[in-house]
Amino acid sequence: MKKSEMVSQNYSNKHELHDFAKQNLFTQKDNNGLYDVYKCSKCGVYGKRYTLDGDIIRDRQYKAKVYEYCDTAKNHINKKKLHSRG
Ligand SMILES: [Zn+2]
């Protein structure tokens, strides 16, 4: 069998992914259950990850598709900063 190159198959290689790091020392809790808070060290987008389902759910203010990837999020955030200065 040929040596496969599964490793290089990266669907989203056009975009930079968020570099989420856990923010809280202790697991938090809300109406939906237990969660941890994750924040991207590169662009600052943050969200919750419920311990039951495993996906990070971006915060309400970061729901837009532009925040899905780190590079697009950073661009968008920078633009907003420019507009809100002064
Ligand atoms: Zn990011």
PDB file of the backbone (N, CA, C, O) and the ligand in Angstrom, with CONECT records:
HET     ZN  A 101       1
ATOM      1  N   MET A   1       0.844  -1.214   0.000  1.00  0.00           N
ATOM      2  CA  MET A   1       0.000   0.000   0.000  1.00  0.00           C
ATOM      3  C   MET A   1       0.876   1.260   0.000  1.00  0.00           C
ATOM      4  O   MET A   1       1.886   1.334   0.699  1.00  0.00           O
ATOM      5  N   LYS A   2       0.469   2.222  -0.785  1.00  0.00           N
ATOM      6  CA  LYS A   2       1.220   3.474  -0.855  1.00  0.00           C
ATOM      7  C   LYS A   2       1.102   4.280   0.437  1.00  0.00           C
ATOM      8  O   LYS A   2       0.067   4.280   1.104  1.00  0.00           O
ATOM      9  N   LYS A   3       2.140   4.928   0.749  1.00  0.00           N
ATOM     10  CA  LYS A   3       2.121   5.765   1.953  1.00  0.00           C
ATOM     11  C   LYS A   3       1.163   6.946   1.710  1.00  0.00           C
ATOM     12  O   LYS A   3       1.340   7.715   0.766  1.00  0.00           O
ATOM     13  N   SER A   4       0.193   7.068   2.538  1.00  0.00           N
ATOM     14  CA  SER A   4      -0.807   8.121   2.315  1.00  0.00           C
ATOM     15  C   SER A   4      -0.305   9.478   2.809  1.00  0.00           C
ATOM     16  O   SER A   4       0.598   9.565   3.640  1.00  0.00           O
ATOM     17  N   GLU A   5      -0.908  10.512   2.280  1.00  0.00           N
ATOM     18  CA  GLU A   5      -0.508  11.851   2.699  1.00  0.00           C
ATOM     19  C   GLU A   5      -1.673  12.588   3.352  1.00  0.00           C
ATOM     20  O   GLU A   5      -1.952  13.759   3.094  1.00  0.00           O
ATOM     21  N   MET A   6      -2.317  11.835   4.198  1.00  0.00           N
ATOM     22  CA  MET A   6      -3.473  12.362   4.929  1.00  0.00           C
ATOM     23  C   MET A   6      -3.140  13.650   5.673  1.00  0.00           C
ATOM     24  O   MET A   6      -3.971  14.551   5.777  1.00  0.00           O
ATOM     25  N   VAL A   7      -1.934  13.725   6.179  1.00  0.00           N
ATOM     26  CA  VAL A   7      -1.548  14.850   7.029  1.00  0.00           C
ATOM     27  C   VAL A   7      -1.648  16.179   6.286  1.00  0.00           C
ATOM     28  O   VAL A   7      -2.015  17.203   6.863  1.00  0.00           O
ATOM     29  N   SER A   8      -1.315  16.146   5.000  1.00  0.00           N
ATOM     30  CA  SER A   8      -1.303  17.400   4.262  1.00  0.00           C
ATOM     31  C   SER A   8      -2.679  17.795   3.737  1.00  0.00           C
ATOM     32  O   SER A   8      -2.838  18.858   3.138  1.00  0.00           O
ATOM     33  N   GLN A   9      -3.653  16.954   3.959  1.00  0.00           N
ATOM     34  CA  GLN A   9      -5.003  17.288   3.515  1.00  0.00           C
ATOM     35  C   GLN A   9      -5.676  18.201   4.527  1.00  0.00           C
ATOM     36  O   GLN A   9      -6.284  17.753   5.500  1.00  0.00           O
ATOM     37  N   ASN A  10      -5.553  19.451   4.275  1.00  0.00           N
ATOM     38  CA  ASN A  10      -6.147  20.415   5.200  1.00  0.00           C
ATOM     39  C   ASN A  10      -7.186  21.239   4.462  1.00  0.00           C
ATOM     40  O   ASN A  10      -6.849  22.087   3.636  1.00  0.00           O
ATOM     41  N   TYR A  11      -8.417  20.990   4.757  1.00  0.00           N
ATOM     42  CA  TYR A  11      -9.530  21.601   4.028  1.00  0.00           C
ATOM     43  C   TYR A  11      -9.478  23.121   4.082  1.00  0.00           C
ATOM     44  O   TYR A  11      -9.771  23.793   3.093  1.00  0.00           O
ATOM     45  N   SER A  12      -9.115  23.647   5.209  1.00  0.00           N
ATOM     46  CA  SER A  12      -9.200  25.099   5.390  1.00  0.00           C
ATOM     47  C   SER A  12      -7.823  25.747   5.333  1.00  0.00           C
ATOM     48  O   SER A  12      -7.555  26.708   6.054  1.00  0.00           O
ATOM     49  N   ASN A  13      -6.947  25.220   4.473  1.00  0.00           N
ATOM     50  CA  ASN A  13      -5.589  25.763   4.470  1.00  0.00           C
ATOM     51  C   ASN A  13      -5.492  27.165   3.868  1.00  0.00           C
ATOM     52  O   ASN A  13      -4.427  27.783   3.894  1.00  0.00           O
ATOM     53  N   LYS A  14      -6.599  27.663   3.329  1.00  0.00           N
ATOM     54  CA  LYS A  14      -6.597  29.027   2.813  1.00  0.00           C
ATOM     55  C   LYS A  14      -6.696  30.039   3.941  1.00  0.00           C
ATOM     56  O   LYS A  14      -6.313  31.200   3.801  1.00  0.00           O
ATOM     57  N   HIS A  15      -7.218  29.566   5.057  1.00  0.00           N
ATOM     58  CA  HIS A  15      -7.446  30.473   6.174  1.00  0.00           C
ATOM     59  C   HIS A  15      -6.645  30.070   7.408  1.00  0.00           C
ATOM     60  O   HIS A  15      -6.299  28.909   7.625  1.00  0.00           O
ATOM     61  N   GLU A  16      -6.382  31.079   8.183  1.00  0.00           N
ATOM     62  CA  GLU A  16      -5.690  30.869   9.446  1.00  0.00           C
ATOM     63  C   GLU A  16      -6.731  30.542  10.510  1.00  0.00           C
ATOM     64  O   GLU A  16      -7.742  31.233  10.639  1.00  0.00           O
ATOM     65  N   LEU A  17      -6.478  29.501  11.254  1.00  0.00           N
ATOM     66  CA  LEU A  17      -7.441  29.136  12.286  1.00  0.00           C
ATOM     67  C   LEU A  17      -7.136  29.870  13.590  1.00  0.00           C
ATOM     68  O   LEU A  17      -6.002  30.277  13.842  1.00  0.00           O
ATOM     69  N   HIS A  18      -8.167  30.027  14.407  1.00  0.00           N
ATOM     70  CA  HIS A  18      -7.974  30.656  15.708  1.00  0.00           C
ATOM     71  C   HIS A  18      -7.071  29.797  16.582  1.00  0.00           C
ATOM     72  O   HIS A  18      -7.020  28.573  16.462  1.00  0.00           O
ATOM     73  N   ASP A  19      -6.382  30.471  17.442  1.00  0.00           N
ATOM     74  CA  ASP A  19      -5.512  29.778  18.376  1.00  0.00           C
ATOM     75  C   ASP A  19      -6.132  29.905  19.768  1.00  0.00           C
ATOM     76  O   ASP A  19      -5.681  30.694  20.598  1.00  0.00           O
ATOM     77  N   PHE A  20      -7.168  29.116  19.999  1.00  0.00           N
ATOM     78  CA  PHE A  20      -7.937  29.243  21.232  1.00  0.00           C
ATOM     79  C   PHE A  20      -7.171  28.696  22.433  1.00  0.00           C
ATOM     80  O   PHE A  20      -6.590  27.611  22.395  1.00  0.00           O
ATOM     81  N   ALA A  21      -7.194  29.479  23.480  1.00  0.00           N
ATOM     82  CA  ALA A  21      -6.591  29.045  24.738  1.00  0.00           C
ATOM     83  C   ALA A  21      -7.632  29.175  25.844  1.00  0.00           C
ATOM     84  O   ALA A  21      -8.403  30.135  25.878  1.00  0.00           O
ATOM     85  N   LYS A  22      -7.643  28.233  26.715  1.00  0.00           N
ATOM     86  CA  LYS A  22      -8.609  28.238  27.811  1.00  0.00           C
ATOM     87  C   LYS A  22      -8.319  29.389  28.768  1.00  0.00           C
ATOM     88  O   LYS A  22      -7.173  29.603  29.165  1.00  0.00           O
ATOM     89  N   GLN A  23      -9.357  30.123  29.133  1.00  0.00           N
ATOM     90  CA  GLN A  23      -9.185  31.324  29.961  1.00  0.00           C
ATOM     91  C   GLN A  23      -9.471  31.084  31.433  1.00  0.00           C
ATOM     92  O   GLN A  23      -8.881  31.728  32.299  1.00  0.00           O
ATOM     93  N   ASN A  24     -10.353  30.182  31.706  1.00  0.00           N
ATOM     94  CA  ASN A  24     -10.783  30.009  33.097  1.00  0.00           C
ATOM     95  C   ASN A  24     -10.062  28.835  33.749  1.00  0.00           C
ATOM     96  O   ASN A  24      -9.781  27.820  33.112  1.00  0.00           O
ATOM     97  N   LEU A  25      -9.772  29.002  35.028  1.00  0.00           N
ATOM     98  CA  LEU A  25      -9.135  27.911  35.764  1.00  0.00           C
ATOM     99  C   LEU A  25     -10.146  26.829  36.099  1.00  0.00           C
ATOM    100  O   LEU A  25      -9.831  25.639  36.112  1.00  0.00           O
ATOM    101  N   PHE A  26     -11.362  27.265  36.367  1.00  0.00           N
ATOM    102  CA  PHE A  26     -12.379  26.314  36.780  1.00  0.00           C
ATOM    103  C   PHE A  26     -13.547  26.359  35.801  1.00  0.00           C
ATOM    104  O   PHE A  26     -13.927  27.424  35.313  1.00  0.00           O
ATOM    105  N   THR A  27     -14.092  25.221  35.533  1.00  0.00           N
ATOM    106  CA  THR A  27     -15.210  25.117  34.612  1.00  0.00           C
ATOM    107  C   THR A  27     -16.391  25.953  35.095  1.00  0.00           C
ATOM    108  O   THR A  27     -16.767  25.913  36.266  1.00  0.00           O
ATOM    109  N   GLN A  28     -16.969  26.717  34.155  1.00  0.00           N
ATOM    110  CA  GLN A  28     -18.099  27.596  34.450  1.00  0.00           C
ATOM    111  C   GLN A  28     -19.414  26.857  34.208  1.00  0.00           C
ATOM    112  O   GLN A  28     -19.441  25.749  33.670  1.00  0.00           O
ATOM    113  N   LYS A  29     -20.513  27.514  34.626  1.00  0.00           N
ATOM    114  CA  LYS A  29     -21.797  26.888  34.435  1.00  0.00           C
ATOM    115  C   LYS A  29     -22.847  27.915  34.064  1.00  0.00           C
ATOM    116  O   LYS A  29     -22.894  28.993  34.656  1.00  0.00           O
ATOM    117  N   ASP A  30     -23.692  27.596  33.088  1.00  0.00           N
ATOM    118  CA  ASP A  30     -24.859  28.424  32.804  1.00  0.00           C
ATOM    119  C   ASP A  30     -26.057  27.509  32.578  1.00  0.00           C
ATOM    120  O   ASP A  30     -26.017  26.315  32.873  1.00  0.00           O
ATOM    121  N   ASN A  31     -27.138  28.110  32.039  1.00  0.00           N
ATOM    122  CA  ASN A  31     -28.368  27.327  31.875  1.00  0.00           C
ATOM    123  C   ASN A  31     -28.205  26.106  30.979  1.00  0.00           C
ATOM    124  O   ASN A  31     -28.931  25.119  31.099  1.00  0.00           O
ATOM    125  N   ASN A  32     -27.239  26.200  30.086  1.00  0.00           N
ATOM    126  CA  ASN A  32     -27.041  25.097  29.140  1.00  0.00           C
ATOM    127  C   ASN A  32     -26.067  24.032  29.630  1.00  0.00           C
ATOM    128  O   ASN A  32     -25.901  22.988  29.000  1.00  0.00           O
ATOM    129  N   GLY A  33     -25.439  24.306  30.738  1.00  0.00           N
ATOM    130  CA  GLY A  33     -24.534  23.297  31.272  1.00  0.00           C
ATOM    131  C   GLY A  33     -23.164  23.837  31.599  1.00  0.00           C
ATOM    132  O   GLY A  33     -22.967  25.043  31.744  1.00  0.00           O
ATOM    133  N   LEU A  34     -22.222  22.926  31.713  1.00  0.00           N
ATOM    134  CA  LEU A  34     -20.867  23.289  32.089  1.00  0.00           C
ATOM    135  C   LEU A  34     -20.074  23.702  30.857  1.00  0.00           C
ATOM    136  O   LEU A  34     -20.195  23.093  29.795  1.00  0.00           O
ATOM    137  N   TYR A  35     -19.266  24.737  31.010  1.00  0.00           N
ATOM    138  CA  TYR A  35     -18.465  25.170  29.869  1.00  0.00           C
ATOM    139  C   TYR A  35     -17.142  25.791  30.316  1.00  0.00           C
ATOM    140  O   TYR A  35     -16.959  26.173  31.471  1.00  0.00           O
ATOM    141  N   ASP A  36     -16.234  25.872  29.349  1.00  0.00           N
ATOM    142  CA  ASP A  36     -14.983  26.590  29.546  1.00  0.00           C
ATOM    143  C   ASP A  36     -14.959  27.758  28.587  1.00  0.00           C
ATOM    144  O   ASP A  36     -15.555  27.698  27.512  1.00  0.00           O
ATOM    145  N   VAL A  37     -14.271  28.825  28.971  1.00  0.00           N
ATOM    146  CA  VAL A  37     -14.150  30.003  28.114  1.00  0.00           C
ATOM    147  C   VAL A  37     -12.834  29.914  27.352  1.00  0.00           C
ATOM    148  O   VAL A  37     -11.770  29.715  27.939  1.00  0.00           O
ATOM    149  N   TYR A  38     -12.927  30.065  26.031  1.00  0.00           N
ATOM    150  CA  TYR A  38     -11.741  30.028  25.181  1.00  0.00           C
ATOM    151  C   TYR A  38     -11.594  31.342  24.446  1.00  0.00           C
ATOM    152  O   TYR A  38     -12.573  31.913  23.964  1.00  0.00           O
ATOM    153  N   LYS A  39     -10.348  31.822  24.363  1.00  0.00           N
ATOM    154  CA  LYS A  39     -10.086  33.069  23.670  1.00  0.00           C
ATOM    155  C   LYS A  39      -8.905  32.883  22.725  1.00  0.00           C
ATOM    156  O   LYS A  39      -7.920  32.224  23.060  1.00  0.00           O
ATOM    157  N   CYS A  40      -9.022  33.473  21.541  1.00  0.00           N
ATOM    158  CA  CYS A  40      -7.938  33.363  20.580  1.00  0.00           C
ATOM    159  C   CYS A  40      -6.832  34.339  20.956  1.00  0.00           C
ATOM    160  O   CYS A  40      -7.073  35.532  21.139  1.00  0.00           O
ATOM    161  N   SER A  41      -5.626  33.818  21.067  1.00  0.00           N
ATOM    162  CA  SER A  41      -4.504  34.664  21.475  1.00  0.00           C
ATOM    163  C   SER A  41      -4.080  35.611  20.365  1.00  0.00           C
ATOM    164  O   SER A  41      -3.352  36.572  20.616  1.00  0.00           O
ATOM    165  N   LYS A  42      -4.525  35.353  19.146  1.00  0.00           N
ATOM    166  CA  LYS A  42      -4.088  36.178  18.013  1.00  0.00           C
ATOM    167  C   LYS A  42      -5.045  37.329  17.701  1.00  0.00           C
ATOM    168  O   LYS A  42      -4.600  38.444  17.428  1.00  0.00           O
ATOM    169  N   CYS A  43      -6.355  37.068  17.739  1.00  0.00           N
ATOM    170  CA  CYS A  43      -7.297  38.121  17.349  1.00  0.00           C
ATOM    171  C   CYS A  43      -8.238  38.529  18.482  1.00  0.00           C
ATOM    172  O   CYS A  43      -8.885  39.572  18.393  1.00  0.00           O
ATOM    173  N   GLY A  44      -8.325  37.743  19.525  1.00  0.00           N
ATOM    174  CA  GLY A  44      -9.134  38.122  20.668  1.00  0.00           C
ATOM    175  C   GLY A  44     -10.571  37.640  20.640  1.00  0.00           C
ATOM    176  O   GLY A  44     -11.330  37.907  21.572  1.00  0.00           O
ATOM    177  N   VAL A  45     -10.963  36.928  19.578  1.00  0.00           N
ATOM    178  CA  VAL A  45     -12.304  36.343  19.540  1.00  0.00           C
ATOM    179  C   VAL A  45     -12.418  35.303  20.649  1.00  0.00           C
ATOM    180  O   VAL A  45     -11.499  34.519  20.884  1.00  0.00           O
ATOM    181  N   TYR A  46     -13.557  35.314  21.320  1.00  0.00           N
ATOM    182  CA  TYR A  46     -13.701  34.315  22.373  1.00  0.00           C
ATOM    183  C   TYR A  46     -15.060  33.646  22.317  1.00  0.00           C
ATOM    184  O   TYR A  46     -15.980  34.106  21.640  1.00  0.00           O
ATOM    185  N   GLY A  47     -15.157  32.570  23.031  1.00  0.00           N
ATOM    186  CA  GLY A  47     -16.407  31.824  23.052  1.00  0.00           C
ATOM    187  C   GLY A  47     -16.401  30.782  24.154  1.00  0.00           C
ATOM    188  O   GLY A  47     -15.478  30.689  24.962  1.00  0.00           O
ATOM    189  N   LYS A  48     -17.466  30.009  24.150  1.00  0.00           N
ATOM    190  CA  LYS A  48     -17.617  28.979  25.170  1.00  0.00           C
ATOM    191  C   LYS A  48     -17.478  27.601  24.538  1.00  0.00           C
ATOM    192  O   LYS A  48     -17.857  27.376  23.389  1.00  0.00           O
ATOM    193  N   ARG A  49     -16.937  26.712  25.305  1.00  0.00           N
ATOM    194  CA  ARG A  49     -16.968  25.337  24.861  1.00  0.00           C
ATOM    195  C   ARG A  49     -17.628  24.497  25.942  1.00  0.00           C
ATOM    196  O   ARG A  49     -17.091  24.312  27.034  1.00  0.00           O
ATOM    197  N   TYR A  50     -18.809  23.994  25.605  1.00  0.00           N
ATOM    198  CA  TYR A  50     -19.505  23.154  26.562  1.00  0.00           C
ATOM    199  C   TYR A  50     -18.815  21.803  26.660  1.00  0.00           C
ATOM    200  O   TYR A  50     -18.382  21.232  25.659  1.00  0.00           O
ATOM    201  N   THR A  51     -18.726  21.321  27.850  1.00  0.00           N
ATOM    202  CA  THR A  51     -17.969  20.085  28.065  1.00  0.00           C
ATOM    203  C   THR A  51     -18.642  18.896  27.389  1.00  0.00           C
ATOM    204  O   THR A  51     -17.989  17.890  27.111  1.00  0.00           O
ATOM    205  N   LEU A  52     -19.932  19.004  27.127  1.00  0.00           N
ATOM    206  CA  LEU A  52     -20.633  17.873  26.524  1.00  0.00           C
ATOM    207  C   LEU A  52     -20.425  17.756  25.024  1.00  0.00           C
ATOM    208  O   LEU A  52     -20.275  16.645  24.516  1.00  0.00           O
ATOM    209  N   ASP A  53     -20.410  18.883  24.291  1.00  0.00           N
ATOM    210  CA  ASP A  53     -20.353  18.706  22.833  1.00  0.00           C
ATOM    211  C   ASP A  53     -19.014  19.053  22.184  1.00  0.00           C
ATOM    212  O   ASP A  53     -18.776  18.665  21.041  1.00  0.00           O
ATOM    213  N   GLY A  54     -18.160  19.752  22.861  1.00  0.00           N
ATOM    214  CA  GLY A  54     -16.792  19.852  22.374  1.00  0.00           C
ATOM    215  C   GLY A  54     -16.464  20.927  21.362  1.00  0.00           C
ATOM    216  O   GLY A  54     -15.284  21.180  21.120  1.00  0.00           O
ATOM    217  N   ASP A  55     -17.451  21.573  20.759  1.00  0.00           N
ATOM    218  CA  ASP A  55     -17.141  22.646  19.819  1.00  0.00           C
ATOM    219  C   ASP A  55     -17.157  23.993  20.522  1.00  0.00           C
ATOM    220  O   ASP A  55     -17.960  24.225  21.426  1.00  0.00           O
ATOM    221  N   ILE A  56     -16.269  24.870  20.101  1.00  0.00           N
ATOM    222  CA  ILE A  56     -16.272  26.216  20.671  1.00  0.00           C
ATOM    223  C   ILE A  56     -17.361  27.034  19.991  1.00  0.00           C
ATOM    224  O   ILE A  56     -17.403  27.137  18.765  1.00  0.00           O
ATOM    225  N   ILE A  57     -18.235  27.609  20.796  1.00  0.00           N
ATOM    226  CA  ILE A  57     -19.308  28.457  20.275  1.00  0.00           C
ATOM    227  C   ILE A  57     -18.892  29.893  20.495  1.00  0.00           C
ATOM    228  O   ILE A  57     -18.762  30.345  21.633  1.00  0.00           O
ATOM    229  N   ARG A  58     -18.682  30.617  19.393  1.00  0.00           N
ATOM    230  CA  ARG A  58     -18.222  31.995  19.523  1.00  0.00           C
ATOM    231  C   ARG A  58     -19.272  32.855  20.222  1.00  0.00           C
ATOM    232  O   ARG A  58     -20.475  32.624  20.104  1.00  0.00           O
ATOM    233  N   ASP A  59     -18.788  33.835  20.941  1.00  0.00           N
ATOM    234  CA  ASP A  59     -19.660  34.753  21.650  1.00  0.00           C
ATOM    235  C   ASP A  59     -20.612  35.456  20.674  1.00  0.00           C
ATOM    236  O   ASP A  59     -20.313  35.565  19.485  1.00  0.00           O
ATOM    237  N   ARG A  60     -21.746  35.928  21.174  1.00  0.00           N
ATOM    238  CA  ARG A  60     -22.757  36.565  20.317  1.00  0.00           C
ATOM    239  C   ARG A  60     -22.179  37.629  19.395  1.00  0.00           C
ATOM    240  O   ARG A  60     -22.534  37.709  18.219  1.00  0.00           O
ATOM    241  N   GLN A  61     -21.284  38.445  19.943  1.00  0.00           N
ATOM    242  CA  GLN A  61     -20.730  39.542  19.135  1.00  0.00           C
ATOM    243  C   GLN A  61     -19.798  39.026  18.039  1.00  0.00           C
ATOM    244  O   GLN A  61     -19.426  39.776  17.137  1.00  0.00           O
ATOM    245  N   TYR A  62     -19.425  37.761  18.115  1.00  0.00           N
ATOM    246  CA  TYR A  62     -18.526  37.180  17.106  1.00  0.00           C
ATOM    247  C   TYR A  62     -19.221  36.106  16.270  1.00  0.00           C
ATOM    248  O   TYR A  62     -18.563  35.250  15.678  1.00  0.00           O
ATOM    249  N   LYS A  63     -20.545  36.155  16.227  1.00  0.00           N
ATOM    250  CA  LYS A  63     -21.290  35.139  15.497  1.00  0.00           C
ATOM    251  C   LYS A  63     -21.123  35.237  13.979  1.00  0.00           C
ATOM    252  O   LYS A  63     -21.223  34.227  13.282  1.00  0.00           O
ATOM    253  N   ALA A  64     -20.872  36.426  13.469  1.00  0.00           N
ATOM    254  CA  ALA A  64     -20.815  36.638  12.025  1.00  0.00           C
ATOM    255  C   ALA A  64     -19.755  35.746  11.387  1.00  0.00           C
ATOM    256  O   ALA A  64     -18.758  35.378  12.008  1.00  0.00           O
ATOM    257  N   LYS A  65     -20.006  35.419  10.137  1.00  0.00           N
ATOM    258  CA  LYS A  65     -19.136  34.485   9.434  1.00  0.00           C
ATOM    259  C   LYS A  65     -17.699  34.999   9.319  1.00  0.00           C
ATOM    260  O   LYS A  65     -16.751  34.220   9.220  1.00  0.00           O
ATOM    261  N   VAL A  66     -17.560  36.322   9.333  1.00  0.00           N
ATOM    262  CA  VAL A  66     -16.228  36.914   9.197  1.00  0.00           C
ATOM    263  C   VAL A  66     -15.302  36.495  10.359  1.00  0.00           C
ATOM    264  O   VAL A  66     -14.077  36.533  10.242  1.00  0.00           O
ATOM    265  N   TYR A  67     -15.914  36.104  11.453  1.00  0.00           N
ATOM    266  CA  TYR A  67     -15.118  35.706  12.620  1.00  0.00           C
ATOM    267  C   TYR A  67     -14.786  34.221  12.655  1.00  0.00           C
ATOM    268  O   TYR A  67     -14.170  33.725  13.598  1.00  0.00           O
ATOM    269  N   GLU A  68     -15.207  33.528  11.609  1.00  0.00           N
ATOM    270  CA  GLU A  68     -14.996  32.083  11.617  1.00  0.00           C
ATOM    271  C   GLU A  68     -13.513  31.725  11.561  1.00  0.00           C
ATOM    272  O   GLU A  68     -13.077  30.754  12.179  1.00  0.00           O
ATOM    273  N   TYR A  69     -12.753  32.504  10.827  1.00  0.00           N
ATOM    274  CA  TYR A  69     -11.319  32.263  10.719  1.00  0.00           C
ATOM    275  C   TYR A  69     -10.555  33.436  11.297  1.00  0.00           C
ATOM    276  O   TYR A  69     -11.034  34.569  11.340  1.00  0.00           O
ATOM    277  N   CYS A  70      -9.348  33.119  11.741  1.00  0.00           N
ATOM    278  CA  CYS A  70      -8.563  34.120  12.450  1.00  0.00           C
ATOM    279  C   CYS A  70      -8.145  35.274  11.540  1.00  0.00           C
ATOM    280  O   CYS A  70      -8.192  36.437  11.942  1.00  0.00           O
ATOM    281  N   ASP A  71      -7.737  34.948  10.312  1.00  0.00           N
ATOM    282  CA  ASP A  71      -7.244  36.030   9.449  1.00  0.00           C
ATOM    283  C   ASP A  71      -8.359  37.005   9.086  1.00  0.00           C
ATOM    284  O   ASP A  71      -8.152  38.218   9.110  1.00  0.00           O
ATOM    285  N   THR A  72      -9.537  36.486   8.750  1.00  0.00           N
ATOM    286  CA  THR A  72     -10.649  37.370   8.401  1.00  0.00           C
ATOM    287  C   THR A  72     -11.127  38.140   9.635  1.00  0.00           C
ATOM    288  O   THR A  72     -11.511  39.305   9.540  1.00  0.00           O
ATOM    289  N   ALA A  73     -11.098  37.485  10.773  1.00  0.00           N
ATOM    290  CA  ALA A  73     -11.515  38.145  12.009  1.00  0.00           C
ATOM    291  C   ALA A  73     -10.587  39.309  12.342  1.00  0.00           C
ATOM    292  O   ALA A  73     -11.037  40.393  12.711  1.00  0.00           O
ATOM    293  N   LYS A  74      -9.294  39.068  12.206  1.00  0.00           N
ATOM    294  CA  LYS A  74      -8.328  40.119  12.516  1.00  0.00           C
ATOM    295  C   LYS A  74      -8.531  41.336  11.607  1.00  0.00           C
ATOM    296  O   LYS A  74      -8.520  42.479  12.063  1.00  0.00           O
ATOM    297  N   ASN A  75      -8.717  41.062  10.302  1.00  0.00           N
ATOM    298  CA  ASN A  75      -8.958  42.160   9.365  1.00  0.00           C
ATOM    299  C   ASN A  75     -10.182  42.963   9.774  1.00  0.00           C
ATOM    300  O   ASN A  75     -10.165  44.194   9.795  1.00  0.00           O
ATOM    301  N   HIS A  76     -11.227  42.245  10.095  1.00  0.00           N
ATOM    302  CA  HIS A  76     -12.477  42.895  10.442  1.00  0.00           C
ATOM    303  C   HIS A  76     -12.337  43.733  11.717  1.00  0.00           C
ATOM    304  O   HIS A  76     -12.833  44.857  11.792  1.00  0.00           O
ATOM    305  N   ILE A  77     -11.671  43.180  12.690  1.00  0.00           N
ATOM    306  CA  ILE A  77     -11.485  43.883  13.966  1.00  0.00           C
ATOM    307  C   ILE A  77     -10.633  45.135  13.757  1.00  0.00           C
ATOM    308  O   ILE A  77     -10.906  46.188  14.332  1.00  0.00           O
ATOM    309  N   ASN A  78      -9.598  45.001  12.926  1.00  0.00           N
ATOM    310  CA  ASN A  78      -8.754  46.171  12.643  1.00  0.00           C
ATOM    311  C   ASN A  78      -9.545  47.293  11.974  1.00  0.00           C
ATOM    312  O   ASN A  78      -9.375  48.468  12.298  1.00  0.00           O
ATOM    313  N   LYS A  79     -10.410  46.912  11.040  1.00  0.00           N
ATOM    314  CA  LYS A  79     -11.242  47.906  10.366  1.00  0.00           C
ATOM    315  C   LYS A  79     -12.142  48.628  11.370  1.00  0.00           C
ATOM    316  O   LYS A  79     -12.294  49.849  11.335  1.00  0.00           O
ATOM    317  N   LYS A  80     -12.728  47.840  12.259  1.00  0.00           N
ATOM    318  CA  LYS A  80     -13.620  48.444  13.250  1.00  0.00           C
ATOM    319  C   LYS A  80     -12.873  49.422  14.134  1.00  0.00           C
ATOM    320  O   LYS A  80     -13.401  50.472  14.502  1.00  0.00           O
ATOM    321  N   LYS A  81     -11.629  49.068  14.476  1.00  0.00           N
ATOM    322  CA  LYS A  81     -10.809  49.958  15.308  1.00  0.00           C
ATOM    323  C   LYS A  81     -10.568  51.288  14.602  1.00  0.00           C
ATOM    324  O   LYS A  81     -10.666  52.354  15.211  1.00  0.00           O
ATOM    325  N   LEU A  82     -10.251  51.211  13.308  1.00  0.00           N
ATOM    326  CA  LEU A  82     -10.003  52.437  12.545  1.00  0.00           C
ATOM    327  C   LEU A  82     -11.210  53.343  12.559  1.00  0.00           C
ATOM    328  O   LEU A  82     -11.095  54.558  12.719  1.00  0.00           O
ATOM    329  N   HIS A  83     -12.382  52.731  12.387  1.00  0.00           N
ATOM    330  CA  HIS A  83     -13.597  53.527  12.314  1.00  0.00           C
ATOM    331  C   HIS A  83     -13.961  54.148  13.658  1.00  0.00           C
ATOM    332  O   HIS A  83     -14.572  55.216  13.708  1.00  0.00           O
ATOM    333  N   SER A  84     -13.593  53.490  14.727  1.00  0.00           N
ATOM    334  CA  SER A  84     -14.056  53.984  16.023  1.00  0.00           C
ATOM    335  C   SER A  84     -13.030  54.883  16.702  1.00  0.00           C
ATOM    336  O   SER A  84     -13.220  55.264  17.858  1.00  0.00           O
ATOM    337  N   ARG A  85     -11.950  55.229  16.012  1.00  0.00           N
ATOM    338  CA  ARG A  85     -10.956  56.045  16.711  1.00  0.00           C
ATOM    339  C   ARG A  85     -11.374  57.520  16.730  1.00  0.00           C
ATOM    340  O   ARG A  85     -12.116  57.984  15.864  1.00  0.00           O
ATOM    341  N   GLY A  86     -10.899  58.211  17.699  1.00  0.00           N
ATOM    342  CA  GLY A  86     -11.200  59.644  17.828  1.00  0.00           C
ATOM    343  C   GLY A  86     -12.532  59.764  18.453  1.00  0.00           C
ATOM    344  O   GLY A  86     -13.014  60.876  18.669  1.00  0.00           O
TER     345      GLY A  86
HETATM  346 ZN    ZN A 101      -8.145  34.273  16.072  1.00  0.00          ZN2+
END
